[in-house]
Amino acid sequence: MNNCAFLSNEGNVTSFCFDGKTIRFRTSSALERYTDVVEWDEGYLVVKAKYKGHAEEEEYIDLVPILHNLYIDADAFLKPIQKVRLQYA
């Protein structure tokens, strides 16, 4: 799927992959894994996440400021993405 991005985490690092590029950013060390992508809205993600010792929770990720901090044109990078899926090995 050409317009699909992938979200995953390993330890306290989240990875967002699209079109051969991987953006990595730190997350809570208590995050065990993302369990579902609820909504994708041009750089804003609503996901379900499982944290150590807690029930599944809704979590929000805004990729726009992360991309700006990496000097990546957020509009150009995010515009072709139509769907985000979880991807774990």
Secondary structure, DSSP 4 states (H G I P E B T S, - for coil): -TTEEEEEEETTEEEEEETTEEEEEE--TTEEEEEEEEEEETTEEEEEEEETTS--EEEEEEHHHHHHHTT--HHHHHTT--EEEE---
